[in-house]
Amino acid sequence: MTKARLLRLSVVLVSIFMILLIIVYWDNVGTAHFYLHTSFSRPRSPGAITAGEDWETLPDVDEFLAKLLSSSLKQNSSIPRKTEQLLVQGSNKPVVSNLEENVRGYDWSTHKDRNSLDQEKLQVERQRTLREFCANSSFTFPTKERSFDDIPNYELNHLIVDDRHGVIYCYVPKVACTNWKRVMIVLSESLLDQGVPYRNPLDIPREHVHNTSTHLTFNKFWRRYGKFSRHLMKIKLKKYTKFLFVRDPFVRLISAFRSKFELENEDFYRRFAIPMLKLYSNHTNLPTSVSEAFGAGLKVSFSDFIQYLLDPRTEKMAPFNEHWRQVYRLCHPCQIDYDFIGKLETLDEDAAYLLQLLKVDRLLRFPPSYRNRTASSWEDNWFAKIPLAWRQQLYKLYEADFVLFGYPKPENLLKD
């Protein structure tokens, strides 16, 4: 009887061990390698957790998995020298072949004449503001009080993981996310060009950049790791450097409107413009294609767009599209302790500083910013014809993004 029990126990233990080995080596045959960096250099800031710290706070299963993975993969904790040399060889000014990006144009200036910001103090202040308001019980907004475990998998689809360098990036559309995704592709080597990993971010075509299959994101963990997926997410959130970039919420809305409704976009015309034109401009029998609509002078107005955002029926039909969804809903800043908060308003300085902190500044540089970036000074003109009551409602809708990321309340738009 005792031998039978021991035999069953042995089978169970061997099965568990095999499952863990599969988890450890799964990514070795995939596009993203699961390299857990126990010696990874992290940005230093109050409350930031560096590799190896605070292990006593992890549940037993998490701790066991973390130690097993770390010990098994120590030999892979650095980038191969050959890869590093390949990346360095990239040209300083990549050839831009994409028509849209040629039209937009880039600012290739190095901005050496700008006054350098005290980046370390800036990061301390940004993180302090975020943590204070997340901890402030008098400041509330939807989903603030839920835990990380309460976030559905499908809401974690904006968290891109680079296991080679121990980095997690939460992308926010209309905040330089195309180029940050390119950087993540280069670092993770998740996309090949004729069998060789891309070396220059701007060489990567836009259609590949925004292809969801290109990136390893948290919402894909369930398919890879099953019931261990949340445990592994928590381990990586403890050990990896996590960053995001944000911008003034109202300016981001203006940028989203310009990009999706002032340019011919077939998908956004059919999914959003047609309903808006019918609901808020009383149009019927609309053309089926965006080119026909534009040719007939039928375009969504900024007023239509604002009405759409404020209409309670919008969210009942489906969550906001990611291009105008609030940052707190995309990146969960009160559930995830971000190590670096960048802003589009200081993109060049923030990007350079972040790449230094990640120790990858010798491998690549952040692609240049657009010359025609939407300016904050445009807010007054864009909102001039929007009724005051709508502006006030819109602020309430995006108030959490203003407050959490330290953007001043636009008083000039919210008063008579």
C-alpha positions as CSV (number, residue, x, y, z in Angstrom):
1,M,0.0,0.0,0.0
2,T,2.8,2.4,1.0
3,K,4.7,1.5,-2.2
4,A,1.7,2.3,-4.3
5,R,1.3,5.7,-2.7
6,L,4.9,6.5,-3.2
7,L,4.7,5.4,-6.8
8,R,1.7,7.7,-7.4
9,L,3.4,10.6,-5.6
10,S,6.5,10.1,-7.8
11,V,4.4,10.2,-11.0
12,V,2.8,13.4,-9.8
13,L,6.1,15.0,-9.0
14,V,7.7,14.0,-12.3
15,S,4.7,15.3,-14.2
16,I,4.9,18.7,-12.4
17,F,8.7,18.8,-13.2
18,M,8.1,18.1,-16.9
19,I,5.4,20.8,-17.1
20,L,7.9,23.3,-15.6
21,L,10.6,22.3,-18.0
22,I,8.2,22.8,-20.9
23,I,7.5,26.3,-19.6
24,V,11.2,27.1,-19.3
25,Y,12.2,26.0,-22.7
26,W,9.0,26.8,-24.7
27,D,10.2,30.1,-25.9
28,N,13.5,28.7,-27.1
29,V,11.7,27.4,-30.2
30,G,9.6,30.5,-30.6
31,T,10.3,34.1,-31.8
32,A,10.8,35.5,-28.3
33,H,13.4,33.9,-26.0
34,F,12.5,33.8,-22.3
35,Y,15.7,35.2,-20.9
36,L,15.2,36.2,-17.3
37,H,17.8,38.8,-16.4
38,T,18.7,38.5,-12.8
39,S,21.4,41.2,-13.1
40,F,19.5,43.6,-15.3
41,S,20.2,47.3,-14.6
42,R,17.0,49.2,-13.7
43,P,16.2,52.9,-13.4
44,R,16.5,53.9,-9.7
45,S,13.5,55.7,-8.2
46,P,11.6,55.6,-5.0
47,G,9.5,52.4,-4.9
48,A,11.1,50.9,-7.9
49,I,12.0,47.2,-7.5
50,T,15.3,46.0,-8.9
51,A,16.1,42.4,-9.9
52,G,16.2,40.1,-7.0
53,E,14.5,42.4,-4.5
54,D,11.3,41.7,-2.5
55,W,11.2,38.0,-3.3
56,E,9.6,37.4,0.1
57,T,6.4,39.1,-1.1
58,L,5.8,36.6,-3.9
59,P,3.5,33.7,-3.4
60,D,5.2,30.3,-3.0
61,V,4.4,29.2,-6.6
62,D,5.7,32.5,-8.0
63,E,8.9,32.2,-6.0
64,F,9.5,28.6,-7.0
65,L,9.0,29.4,-10.7
66,A,11.1,32.5,-10.5
67,K,14.1,30.7,-8.9
68,L,13.8,27.8,-11.3
69,L,13.7,30.0,-14.3
70,S,16.5,32.2,-13.1
71,S,18.8,29.3,-12.3
72,S,18.1,27.5,-15.6
73,L,18.7,30.5,-17.8
74,K,21.6,32.4,-16.2
75,Q,23.8,31.4,-19.1
76,N,21.5,33.4,-21.5
77,S,21.4,36.6,-19.5
78,S,23.4,38.7,-22.0
79,I,23.0,39.5,-25.7
80,P,25.3,37.6,-28.0
81,R,28.2,39.7,-29.1
82,K,27.5,38.9,-32.8
83,T,24.0,40.3,-32.5
84,E,25.2,43.4,-30.7
85,Q,27.7,44.1,-33.5
86,L,25.1,43.7,-36.2
87,L,22.8,46.2,-34.5
88,V,25.5,48.8,-34.1
89,Q,26.3,48.7,-37.8
90,G,22.9,50.2,-38.7
91,S,23.0,53.5,-40.5
92,N,22.3,56.7,-38.6
93,K,19.7,57.8,-41.0
94,P,17.6,54.9,-42.2
95,V,16.1,55.1,-45.7
96,V,12.3,55.8,-45.3
97,S,10.5,54.0,-48.0
98,N,6.9,54.2,-46.7
99,L,4.8,56.7,-48.6
100,E,2.9,57.9,-45.6
101,E,6.1,58.5,-43.6
102,N,7.7,60.3,-46.6
103,V,4.7,62.6,-46.7
104,R,4.8,63.2,-42.9
105,G,8.5,64.0,-42.9
106,Y,11.0,63.6,-40.0
107,D,13.0,65.9,-37.9
108,W,16.5,64.6,-38.2
109,S,18.1,67.4,-36.0
110,T,19.9,66.2,-32.9
111,H,18.5,68.9,-30.7
112,K,21.9,69.4,-29.0
113,D,21.0,73.1,-28.6
114,R,18.2,72.3,-26.2
115,N,18.6,72.7,-22.5
116,S,19.1,69.2,-21.1
117,L,16.4,68.2,-18.6
118,D,17.3,66.8,-15.2
119,Q,15.8,63.4,-16.2
120,E,16.4,61.6,-12.9
121,K,14.4,64.3,-10.9
122,L,11.8,64.4,-13.7
123,Q,11.2,60.7,-13.4
124,V,11.0,60.9,-9.6
125,E,8.4,63.6,-9.8
126,R,6.3,61.8,-12.4
127,Q,6.3,58.6,-10.5
128,R,5.5,60.3,-7.2
129,T,2.5,62.1,-8.8
130,L,1.2,58.8,-10.2
131,R,1.6,56.9,-6.9
132,E,0.1,59.6,-4.8
133,F,-3.1,59.8,-6.8
134,C,-3.3,56.0,-7.1
135,A,-3.1,55.9,-3.3
136,N,-5.5,58.8,-2.8
137,S,-8.9,57.3,-1.8
138,S,-10.7,60.6,-2.5
139,F,-9.7,60.5,-6.2
140,T,-11.7,57.8,-7.9
141,F,-12.2,56.5,-11.4
142,P,-13.4,53.3,-13.0
143,T,-11.2,50.2,-12.4
144,K,-8.9,52.0,-10.0
145,E,-9.5,49.7,-7.0
146,R,-9.2,46.4,-8.8
147,S,-6.1,44.2,-8.4
148,F,-3.8,43.0,-11.2
149,D,-5.5,39.6,-11.0
150,D,-8.9,41.2,-11.7
151,I,-7.7,42.6,-15.1
152,P,-9.0,40.3,-17.9
153,N,-6.4,38.9,-20.3
154,Y,-7.8,40.8,-23.2
155,E,-7.1,44.1,-21.4
156,L,-3.4,43.2,-21.2
157,N,-2.9,43.2,-25.0
158,H,-0.9,46.5,-24.9
159,L,1.9,45.2,-22.7
160,I,4.7,44.1,-25.0
161,V,7.5,42.0,-23.5
162,D,11.1,41.8,-24.6
163,D,12.7,38.9,-22.7
164,R,16.1,39.4,-24.2
165,H,16.6,42.7,-22.3
166,G,14.0,42.4,-19.6
167,V,11.7,45.2,-20.8
168,I,8.0,45.6,-20.8
169,Y,6.4,48.4,-22.8
170,C,2.8,49.5,-22.6
171,Y,2.0,51.2,-25.9
172,V,-0.5,54.0,-26.2
173,P,-1.7,54.8,-29.7
174,K,-1.0,58.4,-30.9
175,V,2.0,58.6,-28.5
176,A,4.9,57.6,-30.7
177,C,3.8,54.0,-30.3
178,T,4.7,53.0,-33.9
179,N,8.4,53.9,-33.4
180,W,8.5,52.4,-29.9
181,K,7.1,49.2,-31.3
182,R,9.8,49.2,-33.9
183,V,12.4,49.6,-31.1
184,M,10.9,46.6,-29.3
185,I,11.0,44.5,-32.5
186,V,14.7,45.3,-32.9
187,L,15.6,44.6,-29.3
188,S,13.6,41.3,-29.1
189,E,14.6,40.2,-32.6
190,S,11.0,39.1,-33.1
191,L,10.9,39.9,-36.8
192,L,13.4,38.9,-39.5
193,D,14.2,40.4,-42.9
194,Q,15.5,37.7,-45.2
195,G,16.5,35.6,-42.2
196,V,18.3,38.4,-40.4
197,P,16.8,40.4,-37.5
198,Y,16.0,44.0,-38.2
199,R,18.7,46.4,-37.1
200,N,17.2,49.8,-37.8
201,P,13.8,50.6,-36.4
202,L,12.7,52.6,-39.5
203,D,13.5,49.8,-41.8
204,I,10.5,47.9,-40.4
205,P,7.4,48.4,-42.5
206,R,4.3,49.9,-40.7
207,E,2.1,46.9,-41.7
208,H,4.5,44.6,-39.8
209,V,4.8,47.0,-36.8
210,H,1.1,46.9,-36.1
211,N,0.6,43.3,-36.8
212,T,-0.4,41.7,-33.5
213,S,1.4,38.5,-34.3
214,T,4.8,40.4,-34.3
215,H,4.8,41.1,-30.6
216,L,4.8,39.0,-27.5
217,T,2.1,40.6,-25.3
218,F,0.7,39.6,-21.9
219,N,-2.7,38.5,-23.3
220,K,-0.9,35.8,-25.3
221,F,0.6,34.2,-22.1
222,W,-2.5,32.1,-21.5
223,R,-2.0,30.2,-24.8
224,R,1.7,29.6,-24.0
225,Y,1.6,28.9,-20.2
226,G,-1.9,28.1,-19.3
227,K,-2.6,28.3,-15.6
228,F,0.9,29.5,-14.9
229,S,0.5,32.6,-17.1
230,R,-0.4,35.0,-14.2
231,H,2.4,33.8,-12.1
232,L,4.9,34.4,-14.9
233,M,3.4,37.9,-15.6
234,K,3.9,38.8,-11.9
235,I,7.5,37.5,-12.0
236,K,8.3,39.6,-15.1
237,L,6.5,42.7,-13.6
238,K,8.8,42.3,-10.6
239,K,12.1,41.8,-12.5
240,Y,11.7,43.7,-15.7
241,T,11.8,47.4,-16.5
242,K,8.4,48.7,-17.3
243,F,7.7,51.9,-19.2
244,L,5.1,53.8,-21.1
245,F,4.7,57.1,-22.9
246,V,1.8,59.5,-22.5
247,R,0.7,62.9,-23.8
248,D,-1.9,65.6,-23.1
249,P,-5.2,63.8,-23.3
250,F,-7.0,66.4,-25.3
251,V,-4.1,66.8,-27.7
252,R,-4.1,63.0,-28.1
253,L,-7.8,63.2,-29.1
254,I,-7.1,65.8,-31.7
255,S,-4.2,63.7,-33.1
256,A,-6.5,60.6,-33.2
257,F,-9.2,62.6,-35.0
258,R,-6.8,64.0,-37.6
259,S,-5.2,60.6,-38.3
260,K,-8.3,58.5,-38.5
261,F,-10.9,60.9,-40.0
262,E,-9.1,63.7,-41.9
263,L,-7.1,61.1,-43.9
264,E,-8.7,58.5,-46.0
265,N,-9.0,55.4,-43.8
266,E,-11.3,52.7,-45.2
267,D,-11.6,50.7,-42.0
268,F,-12.3,53.7,-39.7
269,Y,-14.7,55.2,-42.2
270,R,-16.8,52.0,-42.2
271,R,-16.6,51.2,-38.5
272,F,-16.9,54.7,-37.1
273,A,-17.4,57.5,-39.6
274,I,-20.6,56.1,-41.1
275,P,-22.3,55.7,-37.7
276,M,-21.2,59.2,-36.6
277,L,-22.4,60.8,-39.8
278,K,-25.8,59.1,-39.5
279,L,-26.2,59.8,-35.7
280,Y,-24.9,63.3,-35.4
281,S,-25.1,64.9,-38.9
282,N,-28.4,63.3,-40.0
283,H,-26.9,61.9,-43.2
284,T,-28.5,58.9,-44.9
285,N,-27.5,56.7,-47.9
286,L,-23.8,57.3,-47.3
287,P,-21.2,56.1,-49.8
288,T,-19.7,52.7,-49.0
289,S,-16.1,53.8,-49.6
290,V,-14.1,56.6,-48.0
291,S,-12.9,57.9,-51.3
292,E,-16.4,58.4,-52.5
293,A,-17.4,60.1,-49.2
294,F,-14.4,62.5,-49.3
295,G,-15.1,63.2,-52.9
296,A,-18.7,64.2,-52.0
297,G,-17.4,66.4,-49.1
298,L,-18.8,64.0,-46.5
299,K,-16.4,64.0,-43.5
300,V,-16.8,63.5,-39.8
301,S,-16.5,66.9,-38.0
302,F,-14.6,67.3,-34.7
303,S,-17.9,68.1,-33.2
304,D,-19.3,64.7,-34.4
305,F,-16.3,63.0,-32.9
306,I,-16.8,64.6,-29.5
307,Q,-20.5,63.8,-29.5
308,Y,-19.6,60.2,-30.2
309,L,-17.2,60.0,-27.2
310,L,-19.8,61.5,-24.9
311,D,-22.7,59.4,-26.1
312,P,-23.5,56.8,-23.5
313,R,-24.5,54.4,-26.2
314,T,-21.0,54.2,-27.5
315,E,-19.5,52.3,-24.6
316,K,-22.6,50.1,-24.4
317,M,-21.9,48.9,-28.0
318,A,-18.2,48.3,-27.5
319,P,-15.2,49.7,-25.5
320,F,-13.5,52.8,-26.9
321,N,-11.2,52.1,-29.7
322,E,-7.6,52.1,-28.6
323,H,-6.8,55.3,-30.3
324,W,-9.0,57.3,-28.0
325,R,-9.3,54.9,-25.0
326,Q,-8.0,56.4,-21.8
327,V,-4.4,55.5,-20.8
328,Y,-5.5,54.2,-17.4
329,R,-7.6,51.6,-19.3
330,L,-4.8,50.6,-21.7
331,C,-1.9,50.4,-19.2
332,H,-3.4,50.0,-15.7
333,P,-1.0,52.4,-14.0
334,C,-2.4,51.8,-10.5
335,Q,-2.0,48.1,-10.8
336,I,1.4,48.1,-12.5
337,D,4.3,49.9,-10.9
338,Y,6.0,51.6,-13.9
339,D,9.7,52.3,-13.7
340,F,9.7,55.0,-16.4
341,I,7.1,57.4,-17.5
342,G,7.9,59.3,-20.7
343,K,5.9,62.1,-22.3
344,L,5.5,63.0,-26.0
345,E,6.1,66.6,-25.1
346,T,9.6,65.7,-24.1
347,L,10.0,62.7,-26.4
348,D,13.5,63.3,-27.7
349,E,15.1,63.8,-24.2
350,D,13.0,61.0,-22.6
351,A,13.7,58.5,-25.3
352,A,17.5,59.1,-25.2
353,Y,17.5,58.8,-21.4
354,L,15.5,55.6,-21.4
355,L,17.7,53.9,-23.9
356,Q,20.7,54.7,-21.7
357,L,19.0,53.3,-18.7
358,L,18.2,50.1,-20.6
359,K,21.8,50.0,-21.7
360,V,20.8,49.6,-25.4
361,D,21.8,53.1,-26.6
362,R,24.8,51.6,-28.3
363,L,22.6,49.2,-30.2
364,L,20.1,51.7,-31.7
365,R,18.7,55.2,-31.4
366,F,15.1,56.2,-31.2
367,P,13.7,57.1,-34.6
368,P,13.3,60.8,-35.2
369,S,10.0,62.6,-34.4
370,Y,7.6,63.9,-36.9
371,R,8.0,67.6,-37.8
372,N,4.2,68.1,-37.9
373,R,3.5,66.7,-34.4
374,T,0.2,68.0,-33.1
375,A,0.9,71.0,-30.9
376,S,-0.8,71.7,-27.5
377,S,-1.3,75.3,-28.6
378,W,-3.9,74.1,-31.1
379,E,-6.4,73.1,-28.4
380,D,-8.1,76.5,-28.2
381,N,-8.8,76.5,-32.0
382,W,-10.0,72.9,-32.1
383,F,-12.4,73.3,-29.1
384,A,-13.6,76.8,-30.0
385,K,-16.8,75.5,-31.6
386,I,-17.4,72.8,-29.0
387,P,-20.1,73.8,-26.4
388,L,-18.8,74.4,-22.9
389,A,-20.9,71.7,-21.4
390,W,-19.4,69.1,-23.8
391,R,-15.9,70.2,-22.9
392,Q,-16.6,69.8,-19.3
393,Q,-18.1,66.3,-19.8
394,L,-15.1,65.4,-21.9
395,Y,-12.7,66.5,-19.2
396,K,-14.5,64.3,-16.7
397,L,-14.2,61.4,-19.1
398,Y,-10.4,61.8,-19.4
399,E,-9.7,63.4,-16.0
400,A,-7.8,60.4,-14.6
401,D,-5.3,60.7,-17.4
402,F,-4.8,64.4,-16.8
403,V,-4.3,63.9,-13.0
404,L,-2.3,60.6,-12.9
405,F,0.3,61.9,-15.4
406,G,0.6,65.4,-14.2
407,Y,-1.1,67.3,-17.0
408,P,-2.7,70.6,-15.8
409,K,-6.4,71.0,-16.0
410,P,-7.3,73.0,-19.1
411,E,-9.1,75.8,-17.2
412,N,-9.3,78.0,-20.3
413,L,-11.4,75.4,-22.0
414,L,-13.6,74.6,-19.0
415,K,-14.8,78.1,-18.2
416,D,-16.9,80.7,-20.0
